Amino acid sequence: MEFYFYSPTKIYFGKGVRRKTGKAAASIGKKCLIVRTPFKDKGREYYFEEITASLTENNIQYAIFDQVKPNPTTAIVNSGVEIARKENVDFILGYGGGSSLDTAKTIALFTKNTVLGWEACFQRFSDPFAANAEAVAALPVMAITTTSGTGSQVTQAAVITDSESKDKMTIFHPDLIPAIGLIDPELMLTVPKKVTAITGFDALSHAMESYLNPRASVLTKYLSLQAIEMVVNALPELLHDLHNMELREKLAYADTIAGICLSNAGAEAPHPIGEMINGYYPELAHGETLAFVYPAYFDYVSGIVPEKMSELLLIFKSYVPKDSDWLGEKAVGTLKNFLKAIELNVSLRTLEVPETVAEEIEKKLVFNLPLTNAENLQKIFNKSLQ
């Protein structure tokens, strides 16, 4: 029963909590840089105006950086840092999905540290569970998530693409964990069907990888299984009723606890493989690249921790194929049936990955994870290509 668990984010959860933004933010600063993507619809603009009004009502000044794009790059972060320093802000407010929150967290790190360079950052902060953060701090971060998937509002990670090498890198630092996470399911009502499916599968992936990871504790196992069951039951139904607030709440809750589990137990093979694919295909959503490799990963992990896979299949019971006896075959079929139910039954084959690109990705899969060594990472990737 001995374990370590750390989750310092002050969480505000529930319908309408966006209106508490200003009061909550007053505990961490007086002026912020709001980091977000450009708006494309009036619904998101309406909610955002409520948030900025709340800041104003609580005497909090703000500047806006709205240049975030999917799979944000080091160049985008650099632009945001320049504005944050010019405006002399004392905290960063990320508003949006994972790309906005990861950008906000990284801006907070570089704004505080004027001599920190990207190469040093990627090298020094590559371990999610490093005991020593090397005395590098970040500005406080408030994260307001508008999707249910990334869990970035409660994790120590930020995923950024190196503008020069095109590699998608993950930075881990305890000060990247937001001081405040505000999760308002109403903000997810405008999320379209495909994005709901993609981000929902991302949340499910966080929970499953946290559960399967040998670092999992009795606490994270319990929370992971709760998140998995909630996503499996709610996500397919939500895709047929996108304005169902009860289902949006369930998905937002599952996303949050899955993120907490991820920050304590860690990711497994699908995440680094998916992120490497994203480095070469930045137009793809993160959840799509996860879906590419999950069938092969389920096949592999069935032979490593069969008791855990059997427990997962109990949750996926309505998706388990009836004509499969072997656990690995049953697990792969189950995962494919679920992906089909959420209209995410994509295949890496459709990308027609050039052999040179495949070889480059394989050569980068030379590290070991708690459950998967380098050789098996390469096997999972290559099997996903078939």
C-alpha positions, 0 to 999 in steps of 0.5 A, spaced: 500 500 500 506 504 500 505 509 494 507 517 492 501 521 490 502 528 488 496 533 485 497 540 487 492 543 482 486 547 485 480 544 481 474 548 480 469 543 476 462 544 474 457 548 469 458 555 470 464 555 474 467 559 468 464 565 472 468 564 478 475 565 473 476 572 476 475 570 483 479 564 483 485 568 479 486 573 484 489 568 489 495 567 484 496 574 480 494 581 478 495 581 471 495 575 466 497 573 459 491 569 456 493 564 451 488 561 446 487 559 439 483 564 434 476 564 435 472 561 429 465 561 432 460 565 436 459 560 441 466 560 444 467 568 443 461 569 448 463 564 453 470 567 453 467 574 454 464 572 460 471 570 463 474 576 461 469 580 464 470 576 471 477 578 470 475 585 470 470 585 475 476 582 480 481 588 478 485 583 474 488 586 468 490 581 462 493 581 455 491 576 449 496 572 445 491 568 440 496 565 435 496 558 438 495 552 433 494 545 433 501 541 435 504 548 437 511 549 436 517 552 439 516 558 435 509 559 437 511 559 444 517 564 443 512 569 440 508 568 446 514 569 451 515 576 448 509 578 449 508 576 456 515 579 458 513 586 454 506 586 458 510 584 465 504 579 467 505 575 473 501 569 471 499 565 465 491 563 463 491 558 458 484 557 455 482 552 450 484 545 448 491 541 449 495 545 444 493 552 448 494 549 455 501 546 453 503 553 450 501 557 456 504 552 461 511 553 456 510 560 456 510 560 463 516 556 464 520 561 459 518 567 461 520 566 468 527 563 465 530 568 461 537 564 460 533 557 458 534 555 451 530 550 448 535 544 447 537 545 454 529 544 456 528 538 452 534 535 455 533 537 462 526 536 463 525 529 459 523 525 465 516 526 468 518 523 475 525 527 476 526 528 483 530 534 482 527 540 478 534 544 478 531 550 481 528 552 475 521 555 476 515 557 472 510 563 472 503 560 476 498 557 471 491 557 470 488 552 466 481 553 463 480 547 458 474 547 453 475 540 451 475 533 455 481 529 453 488 532 454 488 532 462 493 538 461 489 542 466 492 537 472 499 535 469 506 536 469 507 535 462 507 540 455 508 537 448 511 542 444 514 541 436 521 543 435 520 548 429 527 546 427 527 538 427 520 537 427 520 532 433 514 533 437 517 533 444 514 533 451 517 537 457 516 535 464 516 540 470 513 540 477 511 547 476 508 546 469 502 543 473 497 549 473 496 552 480 488 552 478 484 548 473 477 550 471 473 545 468 466 548 466 462 542 461 458 548 458 465 550 455 465 543 451 458 544 448 461 547 442 466 542 441 464 538 434 463 531 433 470 529 431 473 533 436 469 530 441 471 523 439 478 524 438 479 528 445 475 523 448 479 517 446 485 521 448 482 521 455 481 514 455 488 513 453 491 516 459 487 512 464 488 506 460 496 507 460 496 509 467 492 503 469 497 498 465 503 502 467 507 498 473 508 505 476 500 505 478 498 505 485 492 502 489 489 510 488 491 511 481 488 504 479 482 505 482 481 512 479 483 510 472 478 504 472 473 509 474 475 514 468 475 508 463 468 506 465 466 513 464 469 514 457 467 507 455 459 508 457 459 516 455 463 517 449 459 513 444 452 516 446 455 523 447 457 523 439 449 522 438 447 527 443 453 533 443 449 537 447 447 532 453 450 536 459 450 530 463 454 526 458 459 532 457 460 533 465 462 525 465 467 526 460 470 532 463 470 529 470 473 522 466 478 527 463 480 530 469 481 524 473 485 521 468 490 526 467 491 526 475 493 518 474 497 520 468 501 525 472 502 520 477 503 513 474 505 515 467 504 514 460 506 508 456 508 506 449 502 509 445 503 516 447 511 516 445 509 513 438 503 517 437 507 523 438 513 521 433 508 520 428 505 527 429 512 530 428 512 528 421 504 529 420 502 535 424 496 536 421 493 529 425 490 530 431 493 527 437 487 522 439 488 520 431 495 518 432 493 514 438 488 510 435 493 508 430 497 504 434 492 502 440 490 495 437 498 493 436 499 495 443 493 491 446 495 485 442 502 486 446 500 488 453 495 482 453 501 477 453 505 482 459 499 483 464 494 479 462 490 479 468 489 487 467 487 486 460 482 481 462 479 487 467 479 492 462 475 487 457 470 487 463 469 494 462 469 494 454 464 488 455 459 490 450 465 491 445 468 484 446 468 480 439 464 473 441 468 469 436 475 470 439 478 465 445 485 468 445 486 474 449 490 478 445 485 477 439 480 478 443 483 485 446 485 487 439 478 486 436 475 489 442 479 496 441 477 496 434 470 495 435 470 501 440 474 505 435 468 504 430 463 506 435 466 512 436 468 513 428 475 513 429 477 506 426 483 509 422 489 506 420 496 508 419 496 504 412 492 510 410 498 515 410 502 510 406 508 512 410 514 512 406 519 507 408 524 513 409 520 516 414 518 509 418 525 508 418 527 515 421 521 514 427 523 507 428 530 509 429 528 514 435 524 509 438 530 507 442 528 508 449 525 503 455 518 504 458 516 501 465 512 496 461 515 496 454 522 496 452 525 499 445 525 493 441 517 492 443 516 499 441 519 498 434 515 492 434 508 495 436 510 501 431 511 496 425 505 492 426 501 498 426 504 500 419 501 493 417 
